[in-house]
Amino acid sequence: MKKILIIPVFFVLFLNVLFSNELEMFLSSFFENNPGAVSVELEWQNCRDNYNASLLNAGSKMDIIQADIVRYEGFEEYIGQKWDIALSLIKTLLDMKKITLERNIADTEYKMYSEDLTNKQKALNYGGVSSEQVDMALVERDYGFKVLEYYKTLYTQTRKYLLESLYVSSIPEVFVYISSAPSVSAEDMAEIKGRVNFLKKISLQQELENARYKMASAGVTTSYLAEYSRNKAKVYELKGKSAEQDLYFQLSTKSEKMKLSFAKYEYATEKKAIKLDSMKKLQEAYEKGYITSIEYYRGVLELYEFDRQMLSAEEEFIMNYIDFLRLSETDPEEGILLFLDGRKI
């Protein structure tokens, strides 16, 4: 199994939940039955078969190096396509999570409008409100009902589609247990550089050109190719250094973006906690009749706004983390387990 890079002081995951058999079965079912995922695996198998055949027919070390280069190129394409499919899956699951939240918000709004309409209809008999206010409340109630029905239908249809297209019996909820900001150490970079295939490919390309240069210089091949191969080897040497620098920059950038996502998530979480404290008093006032249903439900809706902010920050974190995993060439089937929890929707 390929090693997953987990950066020190990254974030704490409740592994006893995340690595449950149910989640592994969900991912296995998806990657084994999704047509795109199956075709990608078949292409990668063909690449490996061709590589093994090339090794059997290799007549020199240079032939083996060339076969390795082709294999690394094939792996780059394979892991990239596999992540594209995995990203589509995660985005769909995130959409499902958004729909669930919006359905809950619509349900609260409908209750708010319904109770407000009932109260105004009662107040109309005593002259407490005008008929115009009642008519407006009726329009809001009817609109709230349509919005709620929309999200209920969207939820049902989306869930049905996912169950059928993903070949699963339940859908896990995407969730990240964020507890600290990420960091990229020199040790992490050394580990990545030692296993990332596109860097290995550049190194082999340099090695191949050096071998060609030596052969040309020794008269084994055409002598005029010596200078060309020497220059090409230098190009690959510089390209390798540039690629390492670019990789470090991209990983560090993703790291900083995740720090910002964490700050946004923490900001919304703390404000929601403060609001929850005041909601206790608000609910008590509502139950005792000191405030209207509109005032109470608006307080509840404010809480949902923090949920929206938290979900947005969580999505940002996931997207940047996926980019990080792609850059480090982590297999999606292992990487996805880092942010799926065991709840079903």
MARKOLZA-918429 format. One record per residue (C-alpha): y, z, x; residue number from 1. Coordinates in pm, whole numbers. Example, Ala and Ser with C-alpha at 12.3 -4.5 7.8 and 13.67 -1.06 7.14 Angstrom:
<recs>
<rec><y>-450</y><z>780</z><x>1230</x><pos>1</pos></rec>
<rec><y>-106</y><z>714</z><x>1367</x><pos>2</pos></rec>
</recs>
This chain:
<recs>
<rec><y>0</y><z>0</z><x>0</x><pos>1</pos></rec>
<rec><y>343</y><z>-92</z><x>131</x><pos>2</pos></rec>
<rec><y>559</y><z>199</z><x>235</x><pos>3</pos></rec>
<rec><y>855</y><z>279</z><x>9</x><pos>4</pos></rec>
<rec><y>1176</y><z>371</z><x>185</x><pos>5</pos></rec>
<rec><y>1315</y><z>693</z><x>38</x><pos>6</pos></rec>
<rec><y>1643</y><z>786</z><x>201</x><pos>7</pos></rec>
<rec><y>1689</y><z>1154</z><x>291</x><pos>8</pos></rec>
<rec><y>1930</y><z>1338</z><x>61</x><pos>9</pos></rec>
<rec><y>1909</y><z>1044</z><x>-179</x><pos>10</pos></rec>
<rec><y>1829</y><z>1197</z><x>-515</x><pos>11</pos></rec>
<rec><y>1562</y><z>1428</z><x>-649</x><pos>12</pos></rec>
<rec><y>1295</y><z>1274</z><x>-867</x><pos>13</pos></rec>
<rec><y>1048</y><z>1464</z><x>-1076</x><pos>14</pos></rec>
<rec><y>747</y><z>1288</z><x>-931</x><pos>15</pos></rec>
<rec><y>495</y><z>1467</z><x>-1150</x><pos>16</pos></rec>
<rec><y>646</y><z>1272</z><x>-1442</x><pos>17</pos></rec>
<rec><y>744</y><z>951</z><x>-1270</x><pos>18</pos></rec>
<rec><y>410</y><z>874</z><x>-1112</x><pos>19</pos></rec>
<rec><y>199</y><z>933</z><x>-1422</x><pos>20</pos></rec>
<rec><y>-96</y><z>703</z><x>-1487</x><pos>21</pos></rec>
<rec><y>72</y><z>588</z><x>-1807</x><pos>22</pos></rec>
<rec><y>367</y><z>440</z><x>-1620</x><pos>23</pos></rec>
<rec><y>148</y><z>276</z><x>-1361</x><pos>24</pos></rec>
<rec><y>-59</y><z>126</z><x>-1642</x><pos>25</pos></rec>
<rec><y>260</y><z>1</z><x>-1810</x><pos>26</pos></rec>
<rec><y>374</y><z>-178</z><x>-1493</x><pos>27</pos></rec>
<rec><y>27</y><z>-309</z><x>-1416</x><pos>28</pos></rec>
<rec><y>-2</y><z>-451</z><x>-1767</x><pos>29</pos></rec>
<rec><y>338</y><z>-618</z><x>-1737</x><pos>30</pos></rec>
<rec><y>281</y><z>-777</z><x>-1397</x><pos>31</pos></rec>
<rec><y>-75</y><z>-881</z><x>-1487</x><pos>32</pos></rec>
<rec><y>19</y><z>-1047</z><x>-1817</x><pos>33</pos></rec>
<rec><y>374</y><z>-1176</z><x>-1776</x><pos>34</pos></rec>
<rec><y>341</y><z>-1554</z><x>-1717</x><pos>35</pos></rec>
<rec><y>618</y><z>-1561</z><x>-1459</x><pos>36</pos></rec>
<rec><y>474</y><z>-1266</z><x>-1267</x><pos>37</pos></rec>
<rec><y>125</y><z>-1420</z><x>-1273</x><pos>38</pos></rec>
<rec><y>250</y><z>-1753</z><x>-1138</x><pos>39</pos></rec>
<rec><y>440</y><z>-1577</z><x>-858</x><pos>40</pos></rec>
<rec><y>124</y><z>-1390</z><x>-756</x><pos>41</pos></rec>
<rec><y>-77</y><z>-1713</z><x>-757</x><pos>42</pos></rec>
<rec><y>181</y><z>-1885</z><x>-537</x><pos>43</pos></rec>
<rec><y>175</y><z>-1592</z><x>-295</x><pos>44</pos></rec>
<rec><y>-206</y><z>-1604</z><x>-288</x><pos>45</pos></rec>
<rec><y>-186</y><z>-1974</z><x>-202</x><pos>46</pos></rec>
<rec><y>56</y><z>-1892</z><x>78</x><pos>47</pos></rec>
<rec><y>-184</y><z>-1632</z><x>220</x><pos>48</pos></rec>
<rec><y>-478</y><z>-1871</z><x>193</x><pos>49</pos></rec>
<rec><y>-282</y><z>-2138</z><x>378</x><pos>50</pos></rec>
<rec><y>-191</y><z>-1882</z><x>642</x><pos>51</pos></rec>
<rec><y>-555</y><z>-1786</z><x>696</x><pos>52</pos></rec>
<rec><y>-648</y><z>-2154</z><x>719</x><pos>53</pos></rec>
<rec><y>-371</y><z>-2210</z><x>975</x><pos>54</pos></rec>
<rec><y>-503</y><z>-1924</z><x>1186</x><pos>55</pos></rec>
<rec><y>-852</y><z>-2075</z><x>1182</x><pos>56</pos></rec>
<rec><y>-715</y><z>-2411</z><x>1294</x><pos>57</pos></rec>
<rec><y>-468</y><z>-2269</z><x>1546</x><pos>58</pos></rec>
<rec><y>-514</y><z>-2411</z><x>1893</x><pos>59</pos></rec>
<rec><y>-248</y><z>-2206</z><x>2070</x><pos>60</pos></rec>
<rec><y>-25</y><z>-1902</z><x>2044</x><pos>61</pos></rec>
<rec><y>256</y><z>-2129</z><x>1931</x><pos>62</pos></rec>
<rec><y>46</y><z>-2244</z><x>1636</x><pos>63</pos></rec>
<rec><y>-6</y><z>-1879</z><x>1538</x><pos>64</pos></rec>
<rec><y>367</y><z>-1806</z><x>1567</x><pos>65</pos></rec>
<rec><y>449</y><z>-2104</z><x>1346</x><pos>66</pos></rec>
<rec><y>192</y><z>-1988</z><x>1089</x><pos>67</pos></rec>
<rec><y>349</y><z>-1640</z><x>1091</x><pos>68</pos></rec>
<rec><y>695</y><z>-1788</z><x>1036</x><pos>69</pos></rec>
<rec><y>571</y><z>-1984</z><x>735</x><pos>70</pos></rec>
<rec><y>402</y><z>-1670</z><x>600</x><pos>71</pos></rec>
<rec><y>722</y><z>-1464</z><x>637</x><pos>72</pos></rec>
<rec><y>920</y><z>-1738</z><x>460</x><pos>73</pos></rec>
<rec><y>662</y><z>-1734</z><x>181</x><pos>74</pos></rec>
<rec><y>686</y><z>-1357</z><x>152</x><pos>75</pos></rec>
<rec><y>1067</y><z>-1371</z><x>128</x><pos>76</pos></rec>
<rec><y>1038</y><z>-1614</z><x>-162</x><pos>77</pos></rec>
<rec><y>757</y><z>-1411</z><x>-322</x><pos>78</pos></rec>
<rec><y>932</y><z>-1072</z><x>-310</x><pos>79</pos></rec>
<rec><y>1259</y><z>-1230</z><x>-427</x><pos>80</pos></rec>
<rec><y>1097</y><z>-1393</z><x>-730</x><pos>81</pos></rec>
<rec><y>905</y><z>-1077</z><x>-811</x><pos>82</pos></rec>
<rec><y>1225</y><z>-872</z><x>-805</x><pos>83</pos></rec>
<rec><y>1396</y><z>-1128</z><x>-1031</x><pos>84</pos></rec>
<rec><y>1120</y><z>-1071</z><x>-1288</x><pos>85</pos></rec>
<rec><y>1134</y><z>-694</z><x>-1241</x><pos>86</pos></rec>
<rec><y>1512</y><z>-696</z><x>-1278</x><pos>87</pos></rec>
<rec><y>1480</y><z>-883</z><x>-1606</x><pos>88</pos></rec>
<rec><y>1238</y><z>-613</z><x>-1724</x><pos>89</pos></rec>
<rec><y>1469</y><z>-328</z><x>-1626</x><pos>90</pos></rec>
<rec><y>1771</y><z>-493</z><x>-1790</x><pos>91</pos></rec>
<rec><y>1571</y><z>-534</z><x>-2111</x><pos>92</pos></rec>
<rec><y>1467</y><z>-169</z><x>-2105</x><pos>93</pos></rec>
<rec><y>1829</y><z>-67</z><x>-2042</x><pos>94</pos></rec>
<rec><y>1936</y><z>-281</z><x>-2338</x><pos>95</pos></rec>
<rec><y>1680</y><z>-95</z><x>-2549</x><pos>96</pos></rec>
<rec><y>1828</y><z>233</z><x>-2435</x><pos>97</pos></rec>
<rec><y>2180</y><z>114</z><x>-2526</x><pos>98</pos></rec>
<rec><y>2062</y><z>2</z><x>-2868</x><pos>99</pos></rec>
<rec><y>1904</y><z>344</z><x>-2927</x><pos>100</pos></rec>
<rec><y>2232</y><z>517</z><x>-2837</x><pos>101</pos></rec>
<rec><y>2441</y><z>284</z><x>-3052</x><pos>102</pos></rec>
<rec><y>2200</y><z>334</z><x>-3343</x><pos>103</pos></rec>
<rec><y>2247</y><z>711</z><x>-3316</x><pos>104</pos></rec>
<rec><y>2625</y><z>669</z><x>-3303</x><pos>105</pos></rec>
<rec><y>2618</y><z>439</z><x>-3607</x><pos>106</pos></rec>
<rec><y>2406</y><z>694</z><x>-3792</x><pos>107</pos></rec>
<rec><y>2663</y><z>967</z><x>-3721</x><pos>108</pos></rec>
<rec><y>2951</y><z>744</z><x>-3827</x><pos>109</pos></rec>
<rec><y>2773</y><z>657</z><x>-4153</x><pos>110</pos></rec>
<rec><y>2718</y><z>1026</z><x>-4230</x><pos>111</pos></rec>
<rec><y>3085</y><z>1090</z><x>-4154</x><pos>112</pos></rec>
<rec><y>3206</y><z>813</z><x>-4385</x><pos>113</pos></rec>
<rec><y>2959</y><z>910</z><x>-4661</x><pos>114</pos></rec>
<rec><y>3062</y><z>1275</z><x>-4663</x><pos>115</pos></rec>
<rec><y>3428</y><z>1179</z><x>-4645</x><pos>116</pos></rec>
<rec><y>3385</y><z>949</z><x>-4946</x><pos>117</pos></rec>
<rec><y>3204</y><z>1220</z><x>-5144</x><pos>118</pos></rec>
<rec><y>3474</y><z>1476</z><x>-5066</x><pos>119</pos></rec>
<rec><y>3756</y><z>1239</z><x>-5159</x><pos>120</pos></rec>
<rec><y>3588</y><z>1141</z><x>-5484</x><pos>121</pos></rec>
<rec><y>3572</y><z>1510</z><x>-5575</x><pos>122</pos></rec>
<rec><y>3931</y><z>1567</z><x>-5464</x><pos>123</pos></rec>
<rec><y>4050</y><z>1272</z><x>-5677</x><pos>124</pos></rec>
<rec><y>3966</y><z>1463</z><x>-5993</x><pos>125</pos></rec>
<rec><y>4207</y><z>1739</z><x>-5886</x><pos>126</pos></rec>
<rec><y>4480</y><z>1508</z><x>-5759</x><pos>127</pos></rec>
<rec><y>4417</y><z>1600</z><x>-5398</x><pos>128</pos></rec>
<rec><y>4396</y><z>1238</z><x>-5288</x><pos>129</pos></rec>
<rec><y>4501</y><z>902</z><x>-5425</x><pos>130</pos></rec>
<rec><y>4269</y><z>634</z><x>-5561</x><pos>131</pos></rec>
<rec><y>4376</y><z>417</z><x>-5268</x><pos>132</pos></rec>
<rec><y>4240</y><z>676</z><x>-5025</x><pos>133</pos></rec>
<rec><y>3911</y><z>681</z><x>-5215</x><pos>134</pos></rec>
<rec><y>3891</y><z>300</z><x>-5208</x><pos>135</pos></rec>
<rec><y>3955</y><z>299</z><x>-4832</x><pos>136</pos></rec>
<rec><y>3687</y><z>563</z><x>-4782</x><pos>137</pos></rec>
<rec><y>3445</y><z>348</z><x>-4983</x><pos>138</pos></rec>
<rec><y>3517</y><z>45</z><x>-4763</x><pos>139</pos></rec>
<rec><y>3458</y><z>254</z><x>-4450</x><pos>140</pos></rec>
<rec><y>3132</y><z>394</z><x>-4592</x><pos>141</pos></rec>
<rec><y>3003</y><z>46</z><x>-4680</x><pos>142</pos></rec>
<rec><y>3098</y><z>-89</z><x>-4338</x><pos>143</pos></rec>
<rec><y>2933</y><z>208</z><x>-4168</x><pos>144</pos></rec>
<rec><y>2616</y><z>137</z><x>-4365</x><pos>145</pos></rec>
<rec><y>2611</y><z>-228</z><x>-4251</x><pos>146</pos></rec>
<rec><y>2663</y><z>-129</z><x>-3887</x><pos>147</pos></rec>
<rec><y>2383</y><z>126</z><x>-3910</x><pos>148</pos></rec>
<rec><y>2148</y><z>-128</z><x>-4070</x><pos>149</pos></rec>
<rec><y>2235</y><z>-374</z><x>-3795</x><pos>150</pos></rec>
<rec><y>2135</y><z>-133</z><x>-3518</x><pos>151</pos></rec>
<rec><y>1825</y><z>-18</z><x>-3705</x><pos>152</pos></rec>
<rec><y>1711</y><z>-379</z><x>-3746</x><pos>153</pos></rec>
<rec><y>1804</y><z>-466</z><x>-3388</x><pos>154</pos></rec>
<rec><y>1611</y><z>-165</z><x>-3262</x><pos>155</pos></rec>
<rec><y>1301</y><z>-253</z><x>-3467</x><pos>156</pos></rec>
<rec><y>1308</y><z>-621</z><x>-3374</x><pos>157</pos></rec>
<rec><y>1373</y><z>-555</z><x>-3005</x><pos>158</pos></rec>
<rec><y>1101</y><z>-292</z><x>-2984</x><pos>159</pos></rec>
<rec><y>852</y><z>-523</z><x>-3159</x><pos>160</pos></rec>
<rec><y>944</y><z>-808</z><x>-2925</x><pos>161</pos></rec>
<rec><y>905</y><z>-588</z><x>-2618</x><pos>162</pos></rec>
<rec><y>567</y><z>-453</z><x>-2726</x><pos>163</pos></rec>
<rec><y>439</y><z>-805</z><x>-2784</x><pos>164</pos></rec>
<rec><y>593</y><z>-972</z><x>-2480</x><pos>165</pos></rec>
<rec><y>518</y><z>-690</z><x>-2236</x><pos>166</pos></rec>
<rec><y>158</y><z>-649</z><x>-2359</x><pos>167</pos></rec>
<rec><y>195</y><z>-271</z><x>-2389</x><pos>168</pos></rec>
<rec><y>147</y><z>-9</z><x>-2662</x><pos>169</pos></rec>
<rec><y>456</y><z>199</z><x>-2573</x><pos>170</pos></rec>
<rec><y>787</y><z>141</z><x>-2398</x><pos>171</pos></rec>
<rec><y>908</y><z>383</z><x>-2131</x><pos>172</pos></rec>
<rec><y>1272</y><z>481</z><x>-2112</x><pos>173</pos></rec>
<rec><y>1466</y><z>397</z><x>-1798</x><pos>174</pos></rec>
<rec><y>1608</y><z>717</z><x>-1658</x><pos>175</pos></rec>
<rec><y>1730</y><z>827</z><x>-1317</x><pos>176</pos></rec>
<rec><y>1733</y><z>1191</z><x>-1218</x><pos>177</pos></rec>
<rec><y>2048</y><z>1185</z><x>-1007</x><pos>178</pos></rec>
<rec><y>2116</y><z>1503</z><x>-814</x><pos>179</pos></rec>
<rec><y>2291</y><z>1397</z><x>-492</x><pos>180</pos></rec>
<rec><y>2466</y><z>1107</z><x>-323</x><pos>181</pos></rec>
<rec><y>2277</y><z>858</z><x>-102</x><pos>182</pos></rec>
<rec><y>2310</y><z>813</z><x>272</x><pos>183</pos></rec>
<rec><y>2186</y><z>564</z><x>532</x><pos>184</pos></rec>
<rec><y>2090</y><z>712</z><x>868</x><pos>185</pos></rec>
<rec><y>2015</y><z>543</z><x>1200</x><pos>186</pos></rec>
<rec><y>1651</y><z>646</z><x>1157</x><pos>187</pos></rec>
<rec><y>1638</y><z>473</z><x>820</x><pos>188</pos></rec>
<rec><y>1781</y><z>153</z><x>966</x><pos>189</pos></rec>
<rec><y>1533</y><z>159</z><x>1252</x><pos>190</pos></rec>
<rec><y>1248</y><z>195</z><x>1002</x><pos>191</pos></rec>
<rec><y>1380</y><z>-92</z><x>790</x><pos>192</pos></rec>
<rec><y>1435</y><z>-324</z><x>1085</x><pos>193</pos></rec>
<rec><y>1078</y><z>-263</z><x>1199</x><pos>194</pos></rec>
<rec><y>927</y><z>-387</z><x>873</x><pos>195</pos></rec>
<rec><y>1169</y><z>-627</z><x>702</x><pos>196</pos></rec>
<rec><y>1009</y><z>-970</z><x>713</x><pos>197</pos></rec>
<rec><y>1318</y><z>-1186</z><x>739</x><pos>198</pos></rec>
<rec><y>1415</y><z>-1007</z><x>1060</x><pos>199</pos></rec>
<rec><y>1061</y><z>-1052</z><x>1191</x><pos>200</pos></rec>
<rec><y>1086</y><z>-1422</z><x>1108</x><pos>201</pos></rec>
<rec><y>1405</y><z>-1464</z><x>1311</x><pos>202</pos></rec>
<rec><y>1246</y><z>-1277</z><x>1601</x><pos>203</pos></rec>
<rec><y>945</y><z>-1509</z><x>1593</x><pos>204</pos></rec>
<rec><y>1169</y><z>-1815</z><x>1574</x><pos>205</pos></rec>
<rec><y>1340</y><z>-1695</z><x>1890</x><pos>206</pos></rec>
<rec><y>1003</y><z>-1631</z><x>2054</x><pos>207</pos></rec>
<rec><y>885</y><z>-1980</z><x>1958</x><pos>208</pos></rec>
<rec><y>1191</y><z>-2149</z><x>2110</x><pos>209</pos></rec>
<rec><y>1153</y><z>-1943</z><x>2429</x><pos>210</pos></rec>
<rec><y>793</y><z>-2064</z><x>2455</x><pos>211</pos></rec>
<rec><y>903</y><z>-2423</z><x>2406</x><pos>212</pos></rec>
<rec><y>1171</y><z>-2379</z><x>2670</x><pos>213</pos></rec>
<rec><y>917</y><z>-2248</z><x>2923</x><pos>214</pos></rec>
<rec><y>679</y><z>-2534</z><x>2849</x><pos>215</pos></rec>
<rec><y>956</y><z>-2794</z><x>2884</x><pos>216</pos></rec>
<rec><y>1082</y><z>-2636</z><x>3206</x><pos>217</pos></rec>
<rec><y>728</y><z>-2642</z><x>3348</x><pos>218</pos></rec>
<rec><y>689</y><z>-3009</z><x>3262</x><pos>219</pos></rec>
<rec><y>423</y><z>-2948</z><x>2998</x><pos>220</pos></rec>
<rec><y>648</y><z>-3115</z><x>2740</x><pos>221</pos></rec>
<rec><y>949</y><z>-3345</z><x>2764</x><pos>222</pos></rec>
<rec><y>1197</y><z>-3192</z><x>3010</x><pos>223</pos></rec>
<rec><y>1510</y><z>-3277</z><x>2813</x><pos>224</pos></rec>
<rec><y>1390</y><z>-3038</z><x>2540</x><pos>225</pos></rec>
<rec><y>1429</y><z>-2741</z><x>2774</x><pos>226</pos></rec>
<rec><y>1804</y><z>-2706</z><x>2728</x><pos>227</pos></rec>
<rec><y>1773</y><z>-2763</z><x>2354</x><pos>228</pos></rec>
<rec><y>1507</y><z>-2493</z><x>2314</x><pos>229</pos></rec>
<rec><y>1699</y><z>-2249</z><x>2532</x><pos>230</pos></rec>
<rec><y>2007</y><z>-2294</z><x>2315</x><pos>231</pos></rec>
<rec><y>1801</y><z>-2260</z><x>1997</x><pos>232</pos></rec>
<rec><y>1649</y><z>-1937</z><x>2127</x><pos>233</pos></rec>
<rec><y>1999</y><z>-1805</z><x>2190</x><pos>234</pos></rec>
<rec><y>2102</y><z>-1907</z><x>1841</x><pos>235</pos></rec>
<rec><y>1814</y><z>-1710</z><x>1691</x><pos>236</pos></rec>
<rec><y>1893</y><z>-1412</z><x>1911</x><pos>237</pos></rec>
<rec><y>2251</y><z>-1406</z><x>1783</x><pos>238</pos></rec>
<rec><y>2134</y><z>-1477</z><x>1430</x><pos>239</pos></rec>
<rec><y>1901</y><z>-1177</z><x>1448</x><pos>240</pos></rec>
<rec><y>2180</y><z>-946</z><x>1563</x><pos>241</pos></rec>
<rec><y>2408</y><z>-1078</z><x>1291</x><pos>242</pos></rec>
<rec><y>2136</y><z>-1033</z><x>1027</x><pos>243</pos></rec>
<rec><y>2081</y><z>-672</z><x>1135</x><pos>244</pos></rec>
<rec><y>2453</y><z>-599</z><x>1113</x><pos>245</pos></rec>
<rec><y>2476</y><z>-768</z><x>774</x><pos>246</pos></rec>
<rec><y>2175</y><z>-573</z><x>647</x><pos>247</pos></rec>
<rec><y>2325</y><z>-243</z><x>759</x><pos>248</pos></rec>
<rec><y>2659</y><z>-334</z><x>597</x><pos>249</pos></rec>
<rec><y>2495</y><z>-429</z><x>267</x><pos>250</pos></rec>
<rec><y>2277</y><z>-118</z><x>257</x><pos>251</pos></rec>
<rec><y>2576</y><z>102</z><x>342</x><pos>252</pos></rec>
<rec><y>2785</y><z>-71</z><x>74</x><pos>253</pos></rec>
<rec><y>2515</y><z>-14</z><x>-188</x><pos>254</pos></rec>
<rec><y>2499</y><z>346</z><x>-72</x><pos>255</pos></rec>
<rec><y>2872</y><z>395</z><x>-126</x><pos>256</pos></rec>
<rec><y>2855</y><z>230</z><x>-467</x><pos>257</pos></rec>
<rec><y>2576</y><z>468</z><x>-563</x><pos>258</pos></rec>
<rec><y>2794</y><z>759</z><x>-454</x><pos>259</pos></rec>
<rec><y>3064</y><z>635</z><x>-690</x><pos>260</pos></rec>
<rec><y>2809</y><z>593</z><x>-971</x><pos>261</pos></rec>
<rec><y>2694</y><z>948</z><x>-908</x><pos>262</pos></rec>
<rec><y>3055</y><z>1071</z><x>-926</x><pos>263</pos></rec>
<rec><y>3102</y><z>891</z><x>-1260</x><pos>264</pos></rec>
<rec><y>2778</y><z>1035</z><x>-1394</x><pos>265</pos></rec>
<rec><y>2870</y><z>1384</z><x>-1279</x><pos>266</pos></rec>
<rec><y>3221</y><z>1348</z><x>-1427</x><pos>267</pos></rec>
<rec><y>3089</y><z>1251</z><x>-1771</x><pos>268</pos></rec>
<rec><y>2816</y><z>1518</z><x>-1760</x><pos>269</pos></rec>
<rec><y>3059</y><z>1797</z><x>-1679</x><pos>270</pos></rec>
<rec><y>3307</y><z>1689</z><x>-1946</x><pos>271</pos></rec>
<rec><y>3027</y><z>1667</z><x>-2201</x><pos>272</pos></rec>
<rec><y>2919</y><z>2021</z><x>-2113</x><pos>273</pos></rec>
<rec><y>3274</y><z>2146</z><x>-2170</x><pos>274</pos></rec>
<rec><y>3292</y><z>1961</z><x>-2500</x><pos>275</pos></rec>
<rec><y>2959</y><z>2107</z><x>-2609</x><pos>276</pos></rec>
<rec><y>3100</y><z>2458</z><x>-2573</x><pos>277</pos></rec>
<rec><y>3391</y><z>2376</z><x>-2802</x><pos>278</pos></rec>
<rec><y>3155</y><z>2203</z><x>-3046</x><pos>279</pos></rec>
<rec><y>2993</y><z>2535</z><x>-3127</x><pos>280</pos></rec>
<rec><y>3324</y><z>2662</z><x>-3263</x><pos>281</pos></rec>
<rec><y>3390</y><z>2331</z><x>-3433</x><pos>282</pos></rec>
<rec><y>3053</y><z>2341</z><x>-3610</x><pos>283</pos></rec>
<rec><y>3113</y><z>2698</z><x>-3721</x><pos>284</pos></rec>
<rec><y>3455</y><z>2603</z><x>-3859</x><pos>285</pos></rec>
<rec><y>3296</y><z>2308</z><x>-4041</x><pos>286</pos></rec>
<rec><y>3022</y><z>2522</z><x>-4195</x><pos>287</pos></rec>
<rec><y>3282</y><z>2774</z><x>-4315</x><pos>288</pos></rec>
<rec><y>3498</y><z>2500</z><x>-4465</x><pos>289</pos></rec>
<rec><y>3793</y><z>2547</z><x>-4230</x><pos>290</pos></rec>
<rec><y>3791</y><z>2181</z><x>-4123</x><pos>291</pos></rec>
<rec><y>3696</y><z>1854</z><x>-4293</x><pos>292</pos></rec>
<rec><y>3377</y><z>1658</z><x>-4229</x><pos>293</pos></rec>
<rec><y>3586</y><z>1386</z><x>-4063</x><pos>294</pos></rec>
<rec><y>3721</y><z>1635</z><x>-3808</x><pos>295</pos></rec>
<rec><y>3372</y><z>1766</z><x>-3734</x><pos>296</pos></rec>
<rec><y>3205</y><z>1428</z><x>-3697</x><pos>297</pos></rec>
<rec><y>3484</y><z>1300</z><x>-3477</x><pos>298</pos></rec>
<rec><y>3401</y><z>1584</z><x>-3243</x><pos>299</pos></rec>
<rec><y>3037</y><z>1472</z><x>-3245</x><pos>300</pos></rec>
<rec><y>3143</y><z>1113</z><x>-3173</x><pos>301</pos></rec>
<rec><y>3344</y><z>1233</z><x>-2875</x><pos>302</pos></rec>
<rec><y>3020</y><z>1369</z><x>-2732</x><pos>303</pos></rec>
<rec><y>2861</y><z>1027</z><x>-2775</x><pos>304</pos></rec>
<rec><y>3145</y><z>874</z><x>-2575</x><pos>305</pos></rec>
<rec><y>3035</y><z>1086</z><x>-2281</x><pos>306</pos></rec>
<rec><y>2679</y><z>962</z><x>-2336</x><pos>307</pos></rec>
<rec><y>2810</y><z>607</z><x>-2313</x><pos>308</pos></rec>
<rec><y>2985</y><z>688</z><x>-1987</x><pos>309</pos></rec>
<rec><y>2672</y><z>852</z><x>-1849</x><pos>310</pos></rec>
<rec><y>2460</y><z>553</z><x>-1946</x><pos>311</pos></rec>
<rec><y>2708</y><z>315</z><x>-1783</x><pos>312</pos></rec>
<rec><y>2704</y><z>517</z><x>-1460</x><pos>313</pos></rec>
<rec><y>2326</y><z>538</z><x>-1472</x><pos>314</pos></rec>
<rec><y>2302</y><z>159</z><x>-1510</x><pos>315</pos></rec>
<rec><y>2537</y><z>106</z><x>-1216</x><pos>316</pos></rec>
<rec><y>2325</y><z>339</z><x>-1006</x><pos>317</pos></rec>
<rec><y>2003</y><z>160</z><x>-1103</x><pos>318</pos></rec>
<rec><y>2142</y><z>-187</z><x>-1031</x><pos>319</pos></rec>
<rec><y>2269</y><z>-85</z><x>-688</x><pos>320</pos></rec>
<rec><y>1947</y><z>97</z><x>-612</x><pos>321</pos></rec>
<rec><y>1747</y><z>-213</z><x>-706</x><pos>322</pos></rec>
<rec><y>1964</y><z>-416</z><x>-468</x><pos>323</pos></rec>
<rec><y>1890</y><z>-156</z><x>-201</x><pos>324</pos></rec>
<rec><y>1516</y><z>-182</z><x>-262</x><pos>325</pos></rec>
<rec><y>1533</y><z>-562</z><x>-254</x><pos>326</pos></rec>
<rec><y>1714</y><z>-558</z><x>78</x><pos>327</pos></rec>
<rec><y>1449</y><z>-325</z><x>223</x><pos>328</pos></rec>
<rec><y>1174</y><z>-549</z><x>77</x><pos>329</pos></rec>
<rec><y>1011</y><z>-273</z><x>-128</x><pos>330</pos></rec>
<rec><y>754</y><z>-403</z><x>-374</x><pos>331</pos></rec>
<rec><y>897</y><z>-388</z><x>-731</x><pos>332</pos></rec>
<rec><y>580</y><z>-235</z><x>-875</x><pos>333</pos></rec>
<rec><y>633</y><z>65</z><x>-649</x><pos>334</pos></rec>
<rec><y>1012</y><z>67</z><x>-652</x><pos>335</pos></rec>
<rec><y>1044</y><z>66</z><x>-1032</x><pos>336</pos></rec>
<rec><y>846</y><z>388</z><x>-1053</x><pos>337</pos></rec>
<rec><y>1139</y><z>561</z><x>-886</x><pos>338</pos></rec>
<rec><y>1354</y><z>542</z><x>-1200</x><pos>339</pos></rec>
<rec><y>1120</y><z>521</z><x>-1499</x><pos>340</pos></rec>
<rec><y>1043</y><z>848</z><x>-1672</x><pos>341</pos></rec>
<rec><y>758</y><z>925</z><x>-1910</x><pos>342</pos></rec>
<rec><y>938</y><z>935</z><x>-2243</x><pos>343</pos></rec>
<rec><y>861</y><z>667</z><x>-2501</x><pos>344</pos></rec>
<rec><y>1106</y><z>481</z><x>-2723</x><pos>345</pos></rec>
</recs>
